[in-house]
């Protein structure tokens, strides 16, 4: 990314291509990039409430990232928290705004990723949607790219079988031999541990 002029205006933005809609979100105001408009707020998903630091790939560890959205109270949970979002393409950029104050003149792509999972959290202050991403190179770890650890794929093999529904804790796994380090997590509560192969709604105090 090159810079020119006395004033440099940076902006971060991302494009998430879900099956139901394409999100074009920026970190403030709005901007235009590639003939498309990026806003700081989406009518269904709301605005970005938080973002984890991007973790670059190193050795056999895969890169990942995470966004937290603050959805409007009127948005239905099923519209923003679905297992069909898994493997949707997501791209992240950092760019500079031109003299007109709205057009991105230069941009550097930070990550070309896939949606890994979403979790809708119910807090006293309101709802939060956590959306996690994995780097596209992680697919190199897969022997069967179409196999996914979620309820939707499970039911495509065994229709009507609900063994992966309504589970509590999350476990992110790269399928195949030589799974990358740093991707596995788990947990439990008063009712015992579990695996998150679906898209849970978590109520927090």
N, C-alpha and C positions, 0 to 999 in steps of 0.2 A: 504494500500500500504506500503510495507516495503522497506527500503533502505539498500544498502550494498556498501562498497568501499569508497574511498576518494572523488571521483568525481561523482556527481549526475547530470544526464542530463534528464530534464523533457521535455515532448512533449505532446501537446494537439492534438487530432485527432477525426474525426467523420465519420460515415458511414450513408449515406442517400439513401434509397432504393426507387428511383422513378420508375414509370412504364416504362420509356424510357431508363433509365440507372441507374447504382449505382455509387454514388459519394463516393470516399474515399479520404478525404482531411485532411491534417495535417497543423500545424501552421508554418512550415518551413522545407525546405529540403525534406526528405522522410523517411519513416520507414516501417517496416514489423510487422504486428500483426495478429495472427491467420492464418498465411500462406498467407496473402493478403498484397499488397503494398499500402501504403497511400502516396500521393504526395501533395506538396504545391500548385499545380495548375492543373486544369482540362481543357481539350481542349475546352469544350463548356462554362462552367461556370466561368472559370478563377480562380483567387486566392481569398482568403478571405481578404476583405478590412476593415472589422470591425466586432466586435462581442459584443453584449450586455451582461451584467452580468447576469448569470443564477439566476432566481428568484425561490427560493425554495417554496414548498407548506407549508402553515401555516393556520391552521383552515380550513375554507371553501374556501380559495383562492387556485387556481390551479397554478402549476409551469409553467413557460414559458421561452422562449429564442428566440434570433433573430441573424441571420447571415446576413452580407452584402457581396455580391460577386462583383468583378470587371470583368465582362465578356469581352472577346475579341471583337473588333469592327466587326469582321467577323461573329459572332454568330447571327443566326436568332432569333428574339424575341420570336417566337412561340416555339423554342426549349428549352427555359429556363424559360418561364413565362406561365404556363398552369394550369387551374383549375383541371386537372387530377392529379396534384401532391398532392392535398389535401388528408390527412390521410395516406400518405406514411410514413413508419417507419424511424426514425432517432435516432441514438445513439451517445453519446458523451463520450469520455474517457480522462483521464489524466494518462500518463504512464511514466515509466523510461526506458531509452535506455541502453542496455547491453554493455559489453566491445567491441563488434564488431562495435559499433557506428551506428547501423541501426535497430536492432531487439528490440522490446518492450518486456522486461522481466517481468515486473509487470504493471498492469493497474487497475485503479479504474473507474468504470462507473459512470459518473456524472448525466446522464439523459437518459431515454428511452422515446422518444417523438414521436409525429406525426407532419407532416407538416400541418400548419394551412392555410397559404396563401402566395402568392408571389406578389411583386409589382416591376415593372421595372421602374426606375427613369432615366430621361434624364437630365443630368446636363451639364453645359458648359465644365466641365473637362472630360466628358465621361458618360457612362452608369453605373448604379449601380442596382443590383438585391437584393432586400430585401426579405429574406425568414424567416418567423415567424413559431415558433413551440409551441405546447402545450403538456403538459405531458400526457402520456397515461392514468393515473388515472382519467383525466378529463372526460373520457368516462362514468364514473360512474354517471355523471350528466345527461346523455342522456337517454331519454325514447325510442327514435327511432334512433338507431345508424346510420342507413343508410341515415337519413335525413340530408342534408347539405345546408347551406345558401350560395349557389353559382349558377351561371347561368347554369352550366352543369346539376345539379340535378333538377333545375327548369324545364329545357327543357325535362328531362326524364319523367316528369309528364304531361307537356303541350308542346308537340313538336312544334317547330317553334315560340314559344312565347318568345319575346326578352326583357321582362320587366326588367330583371336584368342585361342587357348588358350595357356597356359603362357608368358606374356610377363613381362618383368622389371621395368621401371620404370613409373611411373604418370603419366598425363596426364589431367587433369580438364578437360573442355571443356563450355561452355554452347553448345548447338546454336543455329543461326540467325544472323541478322544482328545485329551490335553486341554481340558476346560481352562479358560484364563483365570488367573488369580484375581481375587478381590471382588468377584461378582456374587459370591454366595452369602446370603444373609438369612437369618431365621429369627424366631422369637416365640413367645407364648404368653399366656395370661393366666388368670385364675382358673380358666376352664381347660388348661393344657395347651400344648403347642399345636402347630398346624402348618399347612403349606398354602400359599396364595397362588393358585393356578387360575383363578377367575378374576373378577374385578370387584373387590369388597367395598363396602361402605363402613367406615370406622368411626364410631362415636367416642369422642375424647372429652374428658372433664376439664 
